[in-house]
Amino acid sequence: MLTIGEKNRKIFFLSSLLAIFLSSTSFAALTSPSKLHKKIALEKRKLSSITREISTFEKKLERTNQEYLKINDRKNGLEKELYSLKKRVYDSLSNLTEEKKKIKNILSTYVVNMMGKEQEASDLLTQKVLMTSLKKEMKFYDSQIVKTEAVKINLSAVEKSLAKYTNEQNVLLDVISTLEKEKNKNAENYLNTKKNYEKYMAQWQKAKVKKTRTSKTGALRSQLGTFKPPLQKHTKLDFKKKGVTFFFDQKTLPVLAPRSGKVIHNGSLAPYGNVIMIDHGKETISVCFGDFGPKVKKGMKVKVGQVIGYTSRKNRREGKLYFEVRKKDKAQPTIHLLDDKALASTGNYTTKS
């Protein structure tokens, strides 16, 4: 018979064991390659969707900005035209009014001076001609003032057009502000989604590596040792039974010697890229092949981590660098020979989906 204390201890032990089992099962389910692959695919679709949305906003912004600039040019042209017209109109009105006033004063003075005086026929004729001439001038100035006033009315139409363009500008500025906010919101969403994508990719990579490891992996590492990754940074990587392909999106990244040795081959394999082979002794060589430019020559001795070349990209496509370790001219499962800590520090510890 078990005492109450023993029964309680047994129940606690079984409960703890069950909890550990359930937590490990759920963790395994969460980190299994198939589950992670689905999450990666989902995040990848999200990234594509957000990228399309950002592209749409950028196109709308570009069109709106161009429209704003066109309106701004028209507005500036109208402002200059308005300034010039106003100056001409008001100067003209001022001059015409002044000239009309002068003629009017001359007429008034002349009429006052001639009142009550006896005049000969020749004087009367001269007066008549002079009065007719002055009245014609008065009429001319009146007509010019009327025309100038008409132009002044047209100024009002120009001012209305200017106000219309100003309103359109303000509307477009609001649209641009809204589009910028939406674009920034999508950019933030993109960064957060990318973080999730990279996190799941990293988990999948580790799970995939772990799944492919066998009892022979440890023996292989003991026999051949470990190698530093040839790239310090990469966006993702892919591996199968033999080599590892590193993907990168930057130009002029340094390509590093994975281990000390001697360069035994430096050449190209058009159109796929350049090849460097390094002999590390004991019939072990490493191969770097792909989008990079070598900076070492055949016969040179290199140390681990030494720069042996720089990456290059063509037509904005993603760059690739293939890395393989060979023993007795036979390709080895290179992913299991890479230094885990060094690989994890190279950036996104991810793999191609």
FENSUL-V245891 format. One record per pair of residues at least 24 apart in sequence whose ideal C-beta (glycine too) atoms are under 6 Angstrom apart, sorted by the first residue. I is the first residue (numbers start at 0). J is the second residue. D is the distance in whole Angstrom. If there is no record, write none. Layout:
i:I j:J d:D
i:I j:J d:D
//
This chain:
i:30 j:202 d:6
i:30 j:206 d:5
i:32 j:203 d:6
i:32 j:206 d:5
i:32 j:207 d:6
i:35 j:199 d:5
i:35 j:202 d:5
i:35 j:203 d:4
i:38 j:199 d:5
i:39 j:199 d:5
i:39 j:200 d:6
i:39 j:352 d:5
i:42 j:192 d:6
i:42 j:195 d:5
i:42 j:196 d:4
i:45 j:192 d:5
i:46 j:192 d:6
i:49 j:185 d:6
i:49 j:188 d:6
i:49 j:189 d:5
i:52 j:185 d:5
i:53 j:185 d:5
i:56 j:178 d:6
i:56 j:181 d:6
i:56 j:182 d:4
i:59 j:178 d:6
i:60 j:178 d:5
i:63 j:171 d:6
i:63 j:174 d:5
i:63 j:175 d:5
i:67 j:171 d:5
i:70 j:164 d:5
i:70 j:167 d:5
i:70 j:168 d:6
i:73 j:164 d:6
i:74 j:164 d:4
i:77 j:160 d:6
i:77 j:161 d:5
i:81 j:157 d:5
i:84 j:154 d:6
i:88 j:147 d:6
i:88 j:150 d:5
i:88 j:151 d:5
i:91 j:147 d:5
i:92 j:147 d:5
i:95 j:140 d:5
i:95 j:143 d:5
i:95 j:144 d:5
i:98 j:140 d:6
i:99 j:140 d:4
i:102 j:133 d:6
i:102 j:136 d:5
i:102 j:137 d:5
i:106 j:133 d:5
i:197 j:347 d:5
i:200 j:349 d:3
i:201 j:348 d:5
i:201 j:349 d:6
i:204 j:348 d:6
i:204 j:349 d:6
i:204 j:350 d:4
i:208 j:334 d:6
i:216 j:335 d:5
i:223 j:283 d:6
i:223 j:336 d:6
i:225 j:336 d:6
i:225 j:338 d:5
i:226 j:257 d:4
i:226 j:258 d:5
i:226 j:336 d:5
i:226 j:337 d:6
i:227 j:257 d:5
i:227 j:303 d:6
i:227 j:338 d:6
i:227 j:341 d:5
i:228 j:337 d:6
i:228 j:341 d:6
i:228 j:342 d:5
i:228 j:345 d:5
i:229 j:254 d:5
i:229 j:255 d:5
i:229 j:257 d:6
i:229 j:287 d:5
i:229 j:322 d:5
i:231 j:345 d:6
i:232 j:345 d:6
i:232 j:346 d:4
i:233 j:345 d:6
i:233 j:346 d:6
i:234 j:347 d:6
i:235 j:349 d:4
i:235 j:350 d:6
i:235 j:351 d:5
i:236 j:350 d:6
i:237 j:350 d:6
i:237 j:351 d:4
i:238 j:334 d:4
i:240 j:332 d:6
i:241 j:323 d:6
i:241 j:330 d:4
i:242 j:321 d:5
i:242 j:322 d:6
i:242 j:323 d:3
i:242 j:333 d:5
i:243 j:322 d:5
i:243 j:333 d:5
i:243 j:334 d:5
i:244 j:319 d:6
i:244 j:321 d:5
i:245 j:320 d:5
i:246 j:317 d:5
i:246 j:319 d:6
i:247 j:310 d:6
i:247 j:318 d:5
i:248 j:317 d:6
i:250 j:312 d:6
i:251 j:309 d:5
i:252 j:310 d:4
i:253 j:306 d:5
i:254 j:291 d:5
i:254 j:307 d:6
i:254 j:308 d:4
i:255 j:304 d:5
i:256 j:301 d:4
i:256 j:303 d:6
i:256 j:305 d:5
i:256 j:307 d:5
i:257 j:285 d:5
i:258 j:303 d:5
i:259 j:302 d:5
i:259 j:303 d:5
i:261 j:300 d:5
i:262 j:295 d:5
i:262 j:297 d:6
i:262 j:299 d:5
i:265 j:293 d:5
i:265 j:297 d:5
i:275 j:307 d:6
i:282 j:327 d:5
i:283 j:326 d:5
i:284 j:325 d:5
i:285 j:324 d:5
i:286 j:323 d:5
i:287 j:322 d:6
i:288 j:321 d:5
i:289 j:319 d:5
i:289 j:320 d:4
i:289 j:321 d:5
i:290 j:318 d:4
i:290 j:319 d:6
//
